[in-house]
Amino acid sequence: MNSTLRYIYDEATAFRTIADMATAVEADADSADVALDRLVKHNGGYKDALGAQEYTVVIVVDDAPTPNADETYVLNIEAEDGTVIESVTVTGAGEYTRKLTDKQITAADADGNALRIAADVGGTGPALKYAAWLV
């Protein structure tokens, strides 16, 4: 049996929810932070390590209009301290995914406990509508 459902979305791990998608991002803006779990009661080498080895950031773009042909949309996945881990150039509506490892996140911010998405929009009339989750 095949399923068209690839990810289960949870509001607790949403950078921007479906409700947020109704409001277009028209200027540079940060999403909500999504907390990362760390192993705090573990003895040995894994104490304070991130709770998972792989993470997936799923971005669903409803609209990325370019009425003036100069609009640009880049979504930067950032560590808690603002270090960019991955960038996603949005070219239109659709689903964009990025796989992140605990090593990438730790290299960007060794003691960070959250991720966020920083929208970098440009041009004459940007109006990006998106939702995003950490799954």
C-alpha positions as CSV (number, residue, x, y, z in Angstrom):
1,M,0.0,0.0,0.0
2,N,1.3,3.4,-1.0
3,S,0.5,6.6,0.8
4,T,0.6,10.2,-0.5
5,L,1.2,11.4,3.1
6,R,5.0,12.0,3.5
7,Y,5.1,13.9,6.8
8,I,2.9,14.3,9.8
9,Y,2.7,18.0,10.7
10,D,2.3,19.1,14.3
11,E,1.7,22.7,15.4
12,A,4.2,22.3,18.2
13,T,7.0,22.0,15.7
14,A,5.7,24.7,13.3
15,F,7.9,27.6,12.3
16,R,4.8,29.0,10.5
17,T,1.4,27.3,10.7
18,I,-1.3,26.9,8.0
19,A,-3.1,29.8,9.6
20,D,0.1,31.9,9.3
21,M,0.3,31.1,5.6
22,A,-2.8,33.3,5.0
23,T,-0.6,36.3,5.9
24,A,2.0,37.1,3.3
25,V,5.6,37.9,4.3
26,E,6.3,41.2,2.6
27,A,9.6,42.1,4.4
28,D,12.4,40.2,5.9
29,A,11.0,38.4,9.0
30,D,11.9,35.5,11.3
31,S,9.6,32.7,12.0
32,A,8.8,31.3,15.5
33,D,11.6,29.3,17.1
34,V,11.2,25.5,17.2
35,A,12.8,23.9,20.2
36,L,15.3,21.1,19.9
37,D,15.5,18.3,22.5
38,R,18.8,17.6,24.2
39,L,19.9,14.6,26.3
40,V,20.3,16.1,29.7
41,K,20.2,13.0,32.0
42,H,22.6,10.8,30.0
43,N,25.9,9.6,31.4
44,G,28.8,9.5,29.1
45,G,29.6,11.1,25.8
46,Y,26.1,11.8,24.7
47,K,25.1,14.2,27.5
48,D,23.8,17.4,26.1
49,A,23.7,15.9,22.6
50,L,20.7,16.7,20.4
51,G,17.9,14.2,20.8
52,A,17.9,13.1,17.1
53,Q,20.6,12.6,14.5
54,E,18.5,13.7,11.6
55,Y,15.9,16.4,11.2
56,T,13.8,17.4,8.2
57,V,12.5,21.0,7.6
58,V,9.4,21.0,5.4
59,I,8.4,24.2,3.8
60,V,5.1,24.5,1.9
61,V,4.9,27.5,-0.3
62,D,1.4,28.5,-1.3
63,D,2.3,31.6,-3.3
64,A,5.5,33.3,-4.3
65,P,4.4,35.9,-6.8
66,T,6.7,37.9,-9.0
67,P,4.4,40.6,-10.5
68,N,7.3,42.9,-11.2
69,A,9.8,40.2,-12.2
70,D,12.3,41.4,-9.6
71,E,10.9,39.7,-6.5
72,T,13.2,37.2,-4.7
73,Y,12.6,34.8,-1.9
74,V,15.2,33.0,0.2
75,L,14.4,31.1,3.4
76,N,17.4,30.7,5.6
77,I,17.2,27.9,8.2
78,E,19.1,29.3,11.2
79,A,20.4,28.1,14.5
80,E,19.4,29.8,17.7
81,D,22.3,32.2,17.5
82,G,21.4,33.3,13.9
83,T,24.0,31.2,12.1
84,V,22.6,30.1,8.7
85,I,22.6,26.3,8.4
86,E,20.9,25.9,5.0
87,S,19.3,28.2,2.5
88,V,16.3,27.6,0.3
89,T,15.7,29.7,-2.8
90,V,12.0,29.7,-3.5
91,T,11.1,29.7,-7.2
92,G,7.3,29.2,-6.9
93,A,4.6,27.3,-5.1
94,G,5.4,23.8,-3.9
95,E,7.1,21.8,-1.2
96,Y,10.7,22.3,-0.3
97,T,12.5,20.0,2.1
98,R,16.0,20.1,3.7
99,K,17.5,17.4,5.7
100,L,19.7,18.5,8.6
101,T,22.0,16.4,10.8
102,D,22.8,16.9,14.4
103,K,26.4,17.5,13.3
104,Q,25.4,20.4,11.0
105,I,23.3,22.0,13.8
106,T,25.9,21.6,16.4
107,A,28.6,22.9,14.1
108,A,26.5,26.1,13.6
109,D,25.6,26.6,17.2
110,A,27.2,24.1,19.7
111,D,24.8,24.8,22.6
112,G,21.8,26.0,20.6
113,N,18.4,24.7,21.6
114,A,16.2,25.9,18.7
115,L,16.0,26.5,14.9
116,R,14.1,29.3,13.0
117,I,13.5,30.3,9.5
118,A,14.6,33.8,8.4
119,A,12.7,35.0,5.3
120,D,14.9,37.2,3.1
121,V,12.5,38.7,0.6
122,G,13.4,41.4,-2.0
123,G,12.1,43.3,-5.0
124,T,9.3,45.7,-5.6
125,G,6.4,43.8,-4.3
126,P,7.3,40.6,-2.5
127,A,4.4,38.6,-0.9
128,L,5.5,35.1,0.1
129,K,2.9,32.8,1.6
130,Y,4.4,29.8,3.3
131,A,4.1,27.4,6.2
132,A,7.0,25.3,7.6
133,W,7.6,22.5,10.2
134,L,10.4,20.5,11.7
135,V,9.6,16.8,11.3
